[in-house]
Amino acid sequence: MIPRAAAIILLSALWMSSGREQSVFVRIPQGISAAALSEQLEREGALFRKRLFLGAVKILKLDRKLRYGTYMFYRNSPVFNVIEELNKGIGILIKVTIPEGFRAGQIAERLEAESIAEAFEFAEYAQKNKLEGYLFPETYYLPPADSPKRICGIFKSQFDKIVSELNLSAKAAAAGLTPRQALILASIIEKEAGGDDEKFLISGIFHNRLKKRMRLESCSTVRYALNKWQKPLSIEDTLFESPFNTYRRRGLPPAPICNPGKMSLAAAVEPDDTELLFFVLDADGKHNFSKYFEQHRKKKYEKKSKK
């Protein structure tokens, strides 16, 4: 039998009106006390009376059983409904897919579109903590209205896992790169390759150019420097002064230009053994590869003539 006082509280809770026309997301931190939780729930509009909530939690001895996470409640929900949800601990998670090659700014926009984080706050946090390249592209299940710090931590943990699976540090050293250089190269490969089948060959070409102290001449690095991702690049664009412009600077740029996937990371440290030095995108969207500059120049001319 439920004690009379408890019955009164629970019946009152069930009879409380609920503003079902509006919903609120509440993120419950780990270790919060029942008193602090009642304050938060009332402040964010999930509860009408915090004292009723505290009384019910105390009588039902649930103060240590309410689970943290992100929940959706109707505004001014019945107390019993709120307690039941917190006791079950089934928070809300939103499925979001981050494509390979997305930049931090693009990830921020997608997270905001899914009501997971504010785009500006996420982009600012990622930039401040120099996380471009470390936000691993994958399908995630994330709570709504989450913090950039926690989301970036999830992305970075997945990145660390993949790097460990690939044994990237050891393979980078064998390829003459530091792990950071391998990541930067992987980000360029991600943006340059037309598909996974090209990544290891393009990596081999870039390794060859680095060894010969040739400029990488990656259009993607110029696009990153100019933030110009849609319109065709001009000759003037390739002359733009930036440490990211590999048409003007030898070696790798100072930081990743996107967040590469697993295949691009693997390709960066396991390049194809090739004598090729050049590639150009043809009119059909495929790359043509050449060993000699004259061949490359001819293919570039053929590409222009087909337009």
Contacts in CASP RR format, 6 or more apart in sequence:
PFRMAT RR
TARGET T0000
AUTHOR 0000-0000-0000
METHOD contacts of the structure
MODEL  1
MIPRAAAIILLSALWMSSGREQSVFVRIPQGISAAALSEQLEREGALFRK
RLFLGAVKILKLDRKLRYGTYMFYRNSPVFNVIEELNKGIGILIKVTIPE
GFRAGQIAERLEAESIAEAFEFAEYAQKNKLEGYLFPETYYLPPADSPKR
ICGIFKSQFDKIVSELNLSAKAAAAGLTPRQALILASIIEKEAGGDDEKF
LISGIFHNRLKKRMRLESCSTVRYALNKWQKPLSIEDTLFESPFNTYRRR
GLPPAPICNPGKMSLAAAVEPDDTELLFFVLDADGKHNFSKYFEQHRKKK
YEKKSKK
2 10 0 8 1.000
3 59 0 8 1.000
5 59 0 8 1.000
6 56 0 8 1.000
6 59 0 8 1.000
6 60 0 8 1.000
9 52 0 8 1.000
9 55 0 8 1.000
9 56 0 8 1.000
9 59 0 8 1.000
9 79 0 8 1.000
10 56 0 8 1.000
10 80 0 8 1.000
12 52 0 8 1.000
12 79 0 8 1.000
13 52 0 8 1.000
13 56 0 8 1.000
13 78 0 8 1.000
13 79 0 8 1.000
13 80 0 8 1.000
13 81 0 8 1.000
13 83 0 8 1.000
14 78 0 8 1.000
14 80 0 8 1.000
15 78 0 8 1.000
16 48 0 8 1.000
16 49 0 8 1.000
16 52 0 8 1.000
16 76 0 8 1.000
16 77 0 8 1.000
16 78 0 8 1.000
16 79 0 8 1.000
17 76 0 8 1.000
18 74 0 8 1.000
18 75 0 8 1.000
18 76 0 8 1.000
18 77 0 8 1.000
18 78 0 8 1.000
18 81 0 8 1.000
19 74 0 8 1.000
19 75 0 8 1.000
19 76 0 8 1.000
19 77 0 8 1.000
20 74 0 8 1.000
20 75 0 8 1.000
21 75 0 8 1.000
22 74 0 8 1.000
22 75 0 8 1.000
23 72 0 8 1.000
23 73 0 8 1.000
23 74 0 8 1.000
23 75 0 8 1.000
24 44 0 8 1.000
24 45 0 8 1.000
24 46 0 8 1.000
24 72 0 8 1.000
24 73 0 8 1.000
24 74 0 8 1.000
24 75 0 8 1.000
25 70 0 8 1.000
25 71 0 8 1.000
25 72 0 8 1.000
25 92 0 8 1.000
25 115 0 8 1.000
25 144 0 8 1.000
25 145 0 8 1.000
26 40 0 8 1.000
26 41 0 8 1.000
26 44 0 8 1.000
26 46 0 8 1.000
26 70 0 8 1.000
26 71 0 8 1.000
26 72 0 8 1.000
26 73 0 8 1.000
27 69 0 8 1.000
27 70 0 8 1.000
27 143 0 8 1.000
27 145 0 8 1.000
27 146 0 8 1.000
28 37 0 8 1.000
28 40 0 8 1.000
28 66 0 8 1.000
28 67 0 8 1.000
28 68 0 8 1.000
28 69 0 8 1.000
28 70 0 8 1.000
28 71 0 8 1.000
28 86 0 8 1.000
29 68 0 8 1.000
30 68 0 8 1.000
31 68 0 8 1.000
32 40 0 8 1.000
32 68 0 8 1.000
33 63 0 8 1.000
34 54 0 8 1.000
34 57 0 8 1.000
34 58 0 8 1.000
34 63 0 8 1.000
34 66 0 8 1.000
35 54 0 8 1.000
37 66 0 8 1.000
37 86 0 8 1.000
38 47 0 8 1.000
38 50 0 8 1.000
38 51 0 8 1.000
38 53 0 8 1.000
38 54 0 8 1.000
38 57 0 8 1.000
39 50 0 8 1.000
41 47 0 8 1.000
41 50 0 8 1.000
41 53 0 8 1.000
41 73 0 8 1.000
41 82 0 8 1.000
42 48 0 8 1.000
42 49 0 8 1.000
42 50 0 8 1.000
42 53 0 8 1.000
45 73 0 8 1.000
45 75 0 8 1.000
45 76 0 8 1.000
46 73 0 8 1.000
46 74 0 8 1.000
46 75 0 8 1.000
46 76 0 8 1.000
46 77 0 8 1.000
46 82 0 8 1.000
47 53 0 8 1.000
47 76 0 8 1.000
47 77 0 8 1.000
47 79 0 8 1.000
47 82 0 8 1.000
48 76 0 8 1.000
49 79 0 8 1.000
52 79 0 8 1.000
53 79 0 8 1.000
53 82 0 8 1.000
53 83 0 8 1.000
56 62 0 8 1.000
56 79 0 8 1.000
56 80 0 8 1.000
56 83 0 8 1.000
57 63 0 8 1.000
57 66 0 8 1.000
57 83 0 8 1.000
60 83 0 8 1.000
62 83 0 8 1.000
62 86 0 8 1.000
62 87 0 8 1.000
65 87 0 8 1.000
66 83 0 8 1.000
66 86 0 8 1.000
66 87 0 8 1.000
67 86 0 8 1.000
67 87 0 8 1.000
67 88 0 8 1.000
67 89 0 8 1.000
69 89 0 8 1.000
69 91 0 8 1.000
69 143 0 8 1.000
70 91 0 8 1.000
70 92 0 8 1.000
70 93 0 8 1.000
70 143 0 8 1.000
70 144 0 8 1.000
70 145 0 8 1.000
70 146 0 8 1.000
71 85 0 8 1.000
71 86 0 8 1.000
71 91 0 8 1.000
71 92 0 8 1.000
72 92 0 8 1.000
72 144 0 8 1.000
73 81 0 8 1.000
73 82 0 8 1.000
73 85 0 8 1.000
74 81 0 8 1.000
85 91 0 8 1.000
91 143 0 8 1.000
92 143 0 8 1.000
92 144 0 8 1.000
93 141 0 8 1.000
93 142 0 8 1.000
93 143 0 8 1.000
94 114 0 8 1.000
94 115 0 8 1.000
94 116 0 8 1.000
94 141 0 8 1.000
94 142 0 8 1.000
94 143 0 8 1.000
94 144 0 8 1.000
95 139 0 8 1.000
95 140 0 8 1.000
95 141 0 8 1.000
96 110 0 8 1.000
96 111 0 8 1.000
96 114 0 8 1.000
96 116 0 8 1.000
96 139 0 8 1.000
96 140 0 8 1.000
96 141 0 8 1.000
96 142 0 8 1.000
97 138 0 8 1.000
97 139 0 8 1.000
97 140 0 8 1.000
98 107 0 8 1.000
98 110 0 8 1.000
98 135 0 8 1.000
98 136 0 8 1.000
98 137 0 8 1.000
98 138 0 8 1.000
98 139 0 8 1.000
98 140 0 8 1.000
98 155 0 8 1.000
98 259 0 8 1.000
99 137 0 8 1.000
100 137 0 8 1.000
100 190 0 8 1.000
100 259 0 8 1.000
100 260 0 8 1.000
100 261 0 8 1.000
100 263 0 8 1.000
100 264 0 8 1.000
101 137 0 8 1.000
101 187 0 8 1.000
101 190 0 8 1.000
101 191 0 8 1.000
101 258 0 8 1.000
101 259 0 8 1.000
101 260 0 8 1.000
101 261 0 8 1.000
102 110 0 8 1.000
102 135 0 8 1.000
102 137 0 8 1.000
102 258 0 8 1.000
102 259 0 8 1.000
103 132 0 8 1.000
103 224 0 8 1.000
103 257 0 8 1.000
103 258 0 8 1.000
103 259 0 8 1.000
104 122 0 8 1.000
104 123 0 8 1.000
104 126 0 8 1.000
104 127 0 8 1.000
104 131 0 8 1.000
104 132 0 8 1.000
104 133 0 8 1.000
104 135 0 8 1.000
104 259 0 8 1.000
105 119 0 8 1.000
105 122 0 8 1.000
105 123 0 8 1.000
105 126 0 8 1.000
107 122 0 8 1.000
107 126 0 8 1.000
107 135 0 8 1.000
107 259 0 8 1.000
108 117 0 8 1.000
108 119 0 8 1.000
108 120 0 8 1.000
108 122 0 8 1.000
108 123 0 8 1.000
108 126 0 8 1.000
109 119 0 8 1.000
111 117 0 8 1.000
111 119 0 8 1.000
111 122 0 8 1.000
111 142 0 8 1.000
111 151 0 8 1.000
112 118 0 8 1.000
112 119 0 8 1.000
112 122 0 8 1.000
114 142 0 8 1.000
114 144 0 8 1.000
115 144 0 8 1.000
115 145 0 8 1.000
116 142 0 8 1.000
116 143 0 8 1.000
116 144 0 8 1.000
116 145 0 8 1.000
116 146 0 8 1.000
116 151 0 8 1.000
117 145 0 8 1.000
117 146 0 8 1.000
117 147 0 8 1.000
117 148 0 8 1.000
117 151 0 8 1.000
121 148 0 8 1.000
122 148 0 8 1.000
122 151 0 8 1.000
122 152 0 8 1.000
124 148 0 8 1.000
125 131 0 8 1.000
125 148 0 8 1.000
125 149 0 8 1.000
125 152 0 8 1.000
126 132 0 8 1.000
126 135 0 8 1.000
126 148 0 8 1.000
126 152 0 8 1.000
129 152 0 8 1.000
130 255 0 8 1.000
131 152 0 8 1.000
131 155 0 8 1.000
131 156 0 8 1.000
132 255 0 8 1.000
132 256 0 8 1.000
132 257 0 8 1.000
132 258 0 8 1.000
132 259 0 8 1.000
133 159 0 8 1.000
133 183 0 8 1.000
133 187 0 8 1.000
133 256 0 8 1.000
133 258 0 8 1.000
133 259 0 8 1.000
133 260 0 8 1.000
134 155 0 8 1.000
134 156 0 8 1.000
134 159 0 8 1.000
134 183 0 8 1.000
134 259 0 8 1.000
135 152 0 8 1.000
135 155 0 8 1.000
135 156 0 8 1.000
135 159 0 8 1.000
135 259 0 8 1.000
136 155 0 8 1.000
136 156 0 8 1.000
136 158 0 8 1.000
136 159 0 8 1.000
136 162 0 8 1.000
136 259 0 8 1.000
136 261 0 8 1.000
137 259 0 8 1.000
137 260 0 8 1.000
137 261 0 8 1.000
138 155 0 8 1.000
138 158 0 8 1.000
140 154 0 8 1.000
140 155 0 8 1.000
140 158 0 8 1.000
142 151 0 8 1.000
142 154 0 8 1.000
162 261 0 8 1.000
162 262 0 8 1.000
162 265 0 8 1.000
163 169 0 8 1.000
163 179 0 8 1.000
163 265 0 8 1.000
166 262 0 8 1.000
166 265 0 8 1.000
166 266 0 8 1.000
166 269 0 8 1.000
168 179 0 8 1.000
168 182 0 8 1.000
168 265 0 8 1.000
168 269 0 8 1.000
169 179 0 8 1.000
171 182 0 8 1.000
171 269 0 8 1.000
171 270 0 8 1.000
172 178 0 8 1.000
172 179 0 8 1.000
172 181 0 8 1.000
172 182 0 8 1.000
172 268 0 8 1.000
172 269 0 8 1.000
174 269 0 8 1.000
175 182 0 8 1.000
175 207 0 8 1.000
175 268 0 8 1.000
175 269 0 8 1.000
175 270 0 8 1.000
175 271 0 8 1.000
177 185 0 8 1.000
177 268 0 8 1.000
177 269 0 8 1.000
181 252 0 8 1.000
182 265 0 8 1.000
182 268 0 8 1.000
182 269 0 8 1.000
183 256 0 8 1.000
183 260 0 8 1.000
183 265 0 8 1.000
183 268 0 8 1.000
184 252 0 8 1.000
184 253 0 8 1.000
184 254 0 8 1.000
184 255 0 8 1.000
184 256 0 8 1.000
184 257 0 8 1.000
185 203 0 8 1.000
185 206 0 8 1.000
185 252 0 8 1.000
185 268 0 8 1.000
186 256 0 8 1.000
186 260 0 8 1.000
186 261 0 8 1.000
186 264 0 8 1.000
186 265 0 8 1.000
186 267 0 8 1.000
186 268 0 8 1.000
187 256 0 8 1.000
187 257 0 8 1.000
187 258 0 8 1.000
187 259 0 8 1.000
187 260 0 8 1.000
187 264 0 8 1.000
188 206 0 8 1.000
188 216 0 8 1.000
188 218 0 8 1.000
188 220 0 8 1.000
188 221 0 8 1.000
188 246 0 8 1.000
188 252 0 8 1.000
188 253 0 8 1.000
188 257 0 8 1.000
189 199 0 8 1.000
189 202 0 8 1.000
189 203 0 8 1.000
189 206 0 8 1.000
189 260 0 8 1.000
189 264 0 8 1.000
189 267 0 8 1.000
189 268 0 8 1.000
190 199 0 8 1.000
190 258 0 8 1.000
190 259 0 8 1.000
190 260 0 8 1.000
190 261 0 8 1.000
190 264 0 8 1.000
191 218 0 8 1.000
191 220 0 8 1.000
191 223 0 8 1.000
191 224 0 8 1.000
191 257 0 8 1.000
191 258 0 8 1.000
192 202 0 8 1.000
192 218 0 8 1.000
192 219 0 8 1.000
192 220 0 8 1.000
193 199 0 8 1.000
193 202 0 8 1.000
193 264 0 8 1.000
193 267 0 8 1.000
193 287 0 8 1.000
194 285 0 8 1.000
194 286 0 8 1.000
194 287 0 8 1.000
196 263 0 8 1.000
198 287 0 8 1.000
199 263 0 8 1.000
199 264 0 8 1.000
199 267 0 8 1.000
200 266 0 8 1.000
200 267 0 8 1.000
200 270 0 8 1.000
200 271 0 8 1.000
200 272 0 8 1.000
201 272 0 8 1.000
201 274 0 8 1.000
201 276 0 8 1.000
201 289 0 8 1.000
202 267 0 8 1.000
202 279 0 8 1.000
202 287 0 8 1.000
203 267 0 8 1.000
203 268 0 8 1.000
203 270 0 8 1.000
203 271 0 8 1.000
203 272 0 8 1.000
204 271 0 8 1.000
204 272 0 8 1.000
204 273 0 8 1.000
204 274 0 8 1.000
204 276 0 8 1.000
205 274 0 8 1.000
205 276 0 8 1.000
205 277 0 8 1.000
205 278 0 8 1.000
205 279 0 8 1.000
205 289 0 8 1.000
206 216 0 8 1.000
206 218 0 8 1.000
206 271 0 8 1.000
207 271 0 8 1.000
208 214 0 8 1.000
208 274 0 8 1.000
208 275 0 8 1.000
208 276 0 8 1.000
208 277 0 8 1.000
209 215 0 8 1.000
209 216 0 8 1.000
209 217 0 8 1.000
209 277 0 8 1.000
210 216 0 8 1.000
210 251 0 8 1.000
210 252 0 8 1.000
212 277 0 8 1.000
213 250 0 8 1.000
213 251 0 8 1.000
214 250 0 8 1.000
214 277 0 8 1.000
215 246 0 8 1.000
215 247 0 8 1.000
215 248 0 8 1.000
215 249 0 8 1.000
215 250 0 8 1.000
215 251 0 8 1.000
216 246 0 8 1.000
216 251 0 8 1.000
216 252 0 8 1.000
217 238 0 8 1.000
217 246 0 8 1.000
217 247 0 8 1.000
218 246 0 8 1.000
219 233 0 8 1.000
219 238 0 8 1.000
220 257 0 8 1.000
220 258 0 8 1.000
221 244 0 8 1.000
221 245 0 8 1.000
221 246 0 8 1.000
221 247 0 8 1.000
221 253 0 8 1.000
221 257 0 8 1.000
222 228 0 8 1.000
222 233 0 8 1.000
222 237 0 8 1.000
222 238 0 8 1.000
222 240 0 8 1.000
222 242 0 8 1.000
222 244 0 8 1.000
222 245 0 8 1.000
222 246 0 8 1.000
222 247 0 8 1.000
223 229 0 8 1.000
223 233 0 8 1.000
224 244 0 8 1.000
224 253 0 8 1.000
224 257 0 8 1.000
224 258 0 8 1.000
225 240 0 8 1.000
225 242 0 8 1.000
225 244 0 8 1.000
225 245 0 8 1.000
226 237 0 8 1.000
226 240 0 8 1.000
226 242 0 8 1.000
228 237 0 8 1.000
238 245 0 8 1.000
238 247 0 8 1.000
238 248 0 8 1.000
239 247 0 8 1.000
239 248 0 8 1.000
240 248 0 8 1.000
241 248 0 8 1.000
242 248 0 8 1.000
243 249 0 8 1.000
243 253 0 8 1.000
243 254 0 8 1.000
244 253 0 8 1.000
244 254 0 8 1.000
244 255 0 8 1.000
244 257 0 8 1.000
246 252 0 8 1.000
246 253 0 8 1.000
260 268 0 8 1.000
275 291 0 8 1.000
276 289 0 8 1.000
276 290 0 8 1.000
276 291 0 8 1.000
277 290 0 8 1.000
277 291 0 8 1.000
277 292 0 8 1.000
277 293 0 8 1.000
277 296 0 8 1.000
278 289 0 8 1.000
278 290 0 8 1.000
278 291 0 8 1.000
278 292 0 8 1.000
278 293 0 8 1.000
278 295 0 8 1.000
278 296 0 8 1.000
279 287 0 8 1.000
279 288 0 8 1.000
279 289 0 8 1.000
279 290 0 8 1.000
279 296 0 8 1.000
280 287 0 8 1.000
280 288 0 8 1.000
280 290 0 8 1.000
280 296 0 8 1.000
280 299 0 8 1.000
280 300 0 8 1.000
280 303 0 8 1.000
281 287 0 8 1.000
281 288 0 8 1.000
281 303 0 8 1.000
282 288 0 8 1.000
282 299 0 8 1.000
282 302 0 8 1.000
282 303 0 8 1.000
282 306 0 8 1.000
283 303 0 8 1.000
283 306 0 8 1.000
283 307 0 8 1.000
288 299 0 8 1.000
288 303 0 8 1.000
290 296 0 8 1.000
290 299 0 8 1.000
END
